Each structure stands twice: as structure tokens, then as C-alpha cells.
Amino acid sequence: MKNEKDIENFFKENYSDYLQTISLVSKDDSGETPISMIENDDVKIFNFDKGVLKKIWNNLGKRYEIMAVDGLDFQNDTVYLIEFKNGKLNKKEDKIGIRLKLTESLLGIVRGFEDIKFECDFENLLKLQKKYILVYNEEKNYMSASFGNILEGRANIQILKEILSEYEKTLVDKILFMSKTDFEEFYLKKYYRD
């Protein structure tokens, strides 16, 4: 059975080209002007959806796309699946998409193992220590001028927490919601001190 360190080594050996700055991985290119959610060119994580997964899918000859988290990181024998959401979290598509990104990311990882003949199946992957972090833009989800909008932003995040709680202890060990500020303060400072 493979462990978390084996998985980390697998990614470093096979996908090191996609170990990219968190500024690039967190870039929101959905608007006219792309903007990075996290401005930090020193920290590198795996660009999963726009790098690793594209390579896996191309190698497998797949013509359709699957949804995936933005980044993967490995810290203290834990696999972190990280999704950056710069916009408001109030659309039904967001709630469905966030769930799909988590589940299909795990599928993509296993397909990558199969492609390179790395013996780690879905059952083995589920037994590993994994955490899912949704990093959201607090300015767009809480920090509005009106009290009603602040409550609406918190309610949208609470709904997502309830929806994703179904996946905690089944697909991943822990689901964390962090504002951009909290992610920088607690995650980046914890694992990427100067």
C-alpha cells in the first residue's frame, strides 16, 4: 500500500514541470483582466487543473475535460487539495462545481497513477491523509457595505460547508474553508516561512 510520501514522490518525479508559483495557480482568469488571488512568487505548489490533469488526460487520449481543484500541495504527510474561488459563492453552479472538483480530482489522480503504472488504486488513495481547502475572497463574500449582503455572504459559505460536509471523513479527512487572509496567515506562514 502506498503512503502520502510515496504519492508526493510520484508527483515530484512525474509532474515537476507543473510545480508552479501559488500566484500562477491561484490566478482567476474568468474576467477581462486575470488576477492572482495569492500574490506570492516564492511558494510553489502543483498546478493541478491547468497542468498535471491536462497532461494526464492528454496521455490517456481523453477528449473531454473533468473538473479539478486548482492546486495540490504536500505537507507533513498530508495531501492538500486546494481550490481558489475569487468570486462570490452564490451561484448553484459554484456549489455543484466545487463538489465535482473535489471528487473528479481524486479520479484524475488515480487515472494518473494508472497511466504511469504506479500501483495505487482509488481504495488506497481514500485511505491516505487528505485535506480539502476552499480559499475564498472575503471581500466578495462578506465585506459589503450593507448588513444584508454580509449575512448573504456568510449564508452562502455556510450552505457550502453543509454540502461539503458529506465528503468529510469519506473522500477527505478534513474540509477547511479559509478566507484569502486566513490562508496566507495560517497555511502559508505555517508551511512556507522565510
FIRO-954394 format. One record per residue: residue in one letter; y, x, z of N, C-alpha, C, O in turn. Coordinates in pm, whole numbers, plus 50000, padded with zeros to 5 digits. Layout:
N
AYXZYXZYXZYXZ/...
//
This chain:
194
M498825008450000500005000050000501255008950000501325018750073/K502225005249918503465012849908504405009050022504404997650069/N505215018750065506205015850169507625017150109507785020249991/E508615014650193510005014550147510425028050088511155028349989/K509955039050146510295052350095509675054449957510305060649871/D508465049449935507835050449803508665043049698508835047849586/I509185031549736509995023449644511295030849612511705031549496/E511935036249715513165043949694512905055649600513675057949507/N511825062949623511495074349536511205069949393511585076649298/F510525058649380510255052949247511565050549172511685054349055/F512535044449238513815041749173514555054649139515145055849032/K514535064249229515235076949203514595084549087515285090849007/E513275083949077512565091048970512725084248834512785091048732/N512795071048832512765063648706514105057848662514285054948544/Y515025056248754516275049348720517515056648772518535050348799/S517435069848786518565077348842519825076148757520935077648808/D519675073348627520855071448540521685059448583522865058448548/Y521095050448658521795038248699522265038848844522655028748901/L522225050648903522805052849035524305054949008524725065848968/Q525095044449031526485044348989527415041149106526975036649212/T528695043449085529655041049194529665026249230529445017549145/I529915023649355529985009749400531175002649336531174990349324/S532195010149297533325004249223532834998049093533244987049057/L531965005149022531435000048897530454988548920530514978448851/V529564990149017528544979849043529184966849091528684955949060/S530284967749166530934955749220531984949849126532704940549164/K532084955249006533134950748912532874936548865531784933048821/D533904928348877533894914648829534544914748691535754916548680/D533734912748587534284912848452534304898948390534304897448268/S534314888748476534314874948427535714870348382535824860948305/G536764876948430538114873048392538644881648279537924889948222/E539904879648247540534887448140540634902248176540434910848091/T540934904948301541054918748348539954921648449539964916048559/P539014930348414537944933748511538554940148636539494948048629/I537974936348750538464941648878537274945048968536334937248979/S537334956549031536274960549124536534954149259537654954549310/M535514948449315535654942549448535764953349554536554952149648/I534994963949539534994975049633535504987449559534884992149463/E536624992449603537205004449540536745016749617537325020649718/N535675022949566535165035049629534305042349527533225037749491/D534785053749480534055061449380533135072049441532485079549368/D533085072649574532205082349641530825076549669529835083949670/V530745063649690529485057049725528765053049596529355047149506/K527465056449590526655052749473525455044549517524765047949613/I525235033649444524055025249463523485022549323524125025649223/F522295016749317521705013749188522365001449128522464990949192/N522815002849003523344991548928522134983848877521534987548776/F521784973248946520534966448915520644957148795519894958748699/D521564947448798521574937548690522054943148557521564938948452/K522984952448557523524957648431522944971348395523414977648301/G521954975748469521374988848442519864988648449519174988048347/V519354989248572517894990048594517174978448527516224980648453/L517604966248553516904954648500516964954148348515994950448282/K518104957748291518204957948144517194967748085516554964847984/K517044979348148516084989348099514664983848111513864985148019/I514354977748225513014971948244512744961648136511694961848072/W513674952648116513464941648021513364946947878512554942047799/N514194956847843514094962947710512734969647691512124968147585/N512264977047791510964983647783509834973647764508854976447695/L509984961947826508944951647816509084943147690508244934647663/G510144945447614510364937847491510804923447515510604914847429/K511374920847629511814907147660513124904247587514014912747580/R513224892347534514444888447464515344879447547516524877847516/Y514824873747649515624865047736516064873147858515444883247893/E517104868547920517594875348039517174867748164516964855648161/I517064875048273516874868548401518094872148487518804881748459/M518294864548590519434867048678519014877448782517854878248820/A519994885248827519664895648925520874898849010522014896248972/V520604904549125521674909249213522384920849144521834927149053/D523594923649189524374934349128523834948149161523744956849074/G523464950249288523074963649327521874964249419521524954549487/L521234975949419520164979049513520564991749587521115001049529/D520284991849716520555003649796519375005449891518694995849927/F519145017749931518045021050021518615028450140519215039150125/Q518445022850259518945028850382517955026250494517465015150510/N517665036550573516815035250691515555027150665515235017750738/D514835030850560513585024050525513745009150502512865001250536/T514865005350446515144991450411515674990950269516504999150229/V515194981050193515704978550058516784967950072516534956850120/Y518004971350029519124961850033519374956649893519614964349800/L519314943449877519674936749753521084931449776521304923349866/I522044935849694523454932849721524064925249604523994929649489/E524674914049635525374905749536526844905149573527184901949687/F527714908149477529154907549497529694895049429529494893149309/K530374886549504530974874349449532474874849474532944872849586/N533214877449368534664878649379535364865149376536454863849431/G534754855249314535404842149301535104832849416534434836449512/K535624820549403535354810349504533894806049493533324805249384/L533314803349606531904799449612531774784349627531184779349722/N532334777149531532354762749548531674755149435531624742849438/K531134762149337530514755249225529004754149246528384763049305/K528434743349197526994741449207526254752849138525224757449186/E526804757549023526164768548950526094781149036525124788649028/D527124783449118527114795149207525964794249305525244804049328/K525794782649363524754780949464523364782649403522484788649465/I523154777249285521874778849216521714793349170520654799349188/G522764798849112522714812549061522424822849168521674832349144/I523004821149284522784830649394521324830449438520744840849466/R520724818649443519304817749478518434824049370517494831549400/L518754821049245517974826849135518084841949132517104848749104/K519264847249159519454861749156518544868649258517994879249230/L518394862549373517524868449474516064868149428515394878449428/T515584856649389514164855349353513834863049225512804869749218/E514684862149125514394868848999514584884049009513984891448931/S515394888549103515504903049125514164908649172513744919249126/L513514901549262512214906149311511184906149197510374915349186/L511234895849113510364895448996510644907348904509714913748855/G511914910348882512294921548796511804934848850511364943448774/I511884936448981511404948849043509904950449018509454961248979/V509134939949040507684940649021507354943348873506434951048844/R508084937148782507844939648639508144954248605507484960148519/G509134960048670509434974248651508304983048700507974993148639/F507694979048812506524986448862505394985948759504774996148729/E505144973948707504054972148610504304980548485503384986648431/D505564980748438505914987948316505605002848328505185009048230/I505805008548444505625023048463504305025948535504055037348576/K503465015748550502145017448612502235022348756501445030648800/F503215017048828503405020148970502705009049047503044997349030/E501755012449129500925002249193501604996049315501455000649428/C502344985749287502994977849393503174963849339504044961549255/D502374954549385502464940949335503434932649419504024937649515/F503574920049383504534911349450504204909749598505094909649683/E502914908649628502484907349768502904919549850503384918249962/N502724931349793503134943749860504654943949878505164947449985/L505384940149772506854940049779507344930649889508304933849960/L506704919249904507124909650007506934915150148507634910850240/K506004924450166505744929950298506744940750338506794944750455/L507534945550244508494956250273509724950750344510034938850333/Q510404959350416511654955750484512744954250379513134963950314/K513244942050361514294939150262515374930650326515104921650406/K516614933550288517754925450332518604922050211518814930250122/Y519084909850211519944904950103521344903550161521554896950263/I522304909850093523704908850138524514902150029524544906749915/L525174891350064526134884949976527514889050024527924885450135/V528234896449941529574901049975530544891949901530514891049779/Y531404885149975532334875649914533784879849937534104887350030/N534644874749852536074877349861536684867349959536814855549928/E537044872250077537564863250180538884856850140539194845750184/E539674863650056540954858050015540764845549930541574836349936/K539704845249853539454833649767538624822949835538504811849784/N538054826049949537184816450015537674811550151537184801450200/Y538624818350212539184813550340540694813850339541354804250378/M541224824950294542624828250319543564820750225544194826750138/S543644808050243544524799950162545684795050247545624795250370/A546714790850181547914786750254547704773950335548364771950437/S546804765450291546654752750361545394752550447544374758450412/F545494745850558544384744750653543164738350587542034742650611/G543394728150504542284721450435541484730850348540264729950343/N542174739950279541474749450193540684759650273539614764150230/I541194763450389540454772750476539144766250519538094772550514/L539214753650561538004746450603537034745050486535824746450504/E537554742150367536704740750250535994753950220534794753950190/G536704765050227536104778150202534994781050301533924785750262/R535234778450427534184780650529533014771350508531864775350528/A533274759050469532204749450445531314754050329530094752850336/N531924759250222531134764050107530224775550148529074776050105/I530724784550229529904795750275528804790750367527674795650360/Q529114781150452528104775550542526984768650463525814769950497/I527344761550358526334755050273525414765550211524194763950209/L526004776350160525194787150103524274793350207523114796350178/K524774795150327523934800650434522734791650459521614796550476/E522964778650462521864769150485520854769650371519644769550394/I521354770050247520474770350130519624783050132518414782450112/L520254794450156519544807250152518654809550274517774818250271/S518874802050380518044803850499516564801350469515694806350540/E516284793550365514894791050324514184803850282512954804650290/Y514954813650238514374826050188514264836850294513604847050273/E514914834550408514844844350516513474843550581512974832750612/K512874855050600511534856650658510424852950559509244853450595/T510794849250436509774847050333509954857450222509084865950203/L511074856750149511324866550044511974879250097511664890250050/V512864877750193513534889250255513514887350406513324876250456/D513704898350477513674897550623514954891750681514934884850782/K516074894550615517364890250669518304887450553518304894650453/I519114877050568520174873950473521494875350546521714869250651/L522364883450489523654886150552524784881750459524774884550339/F525754874950516526974871450445528074880250502528314880150623/M528734887750415529794896550462531024894850373530914894650250/S532164893750436533384894150357533504908350302532864917550352/K534324909950202534574923250145535004932950254534524944350259/T535894928450342536384936850451535264940750546535164952350585/D534424931150584533314934050674532304943550610531764952350677/F532044941750482531114950650411531624964950415530864974250442/E532904966750387533484980150390533454985950532533144997650552/E533774977550628533884982050767532514984850830532344994850899/F531554976150807530284977350877529184984050794528464992550846/Y529034980250669527944986050589528324999950538527615009650563/L529435000850468529805013650408530085024350513529675035850497/K530775020650617531065030650720529805034750796529695046150841/K528855025650808527615029050878526765038750798526235048450853/Y526635036250668525725044250587526395055150504525735064550459/Y527675054050483528355063650395529585069750462530685069650406/R529405074850580530515081850647530835094450569529985100050499/D532065098850584532505111050512531685123050550531915134050500/
//
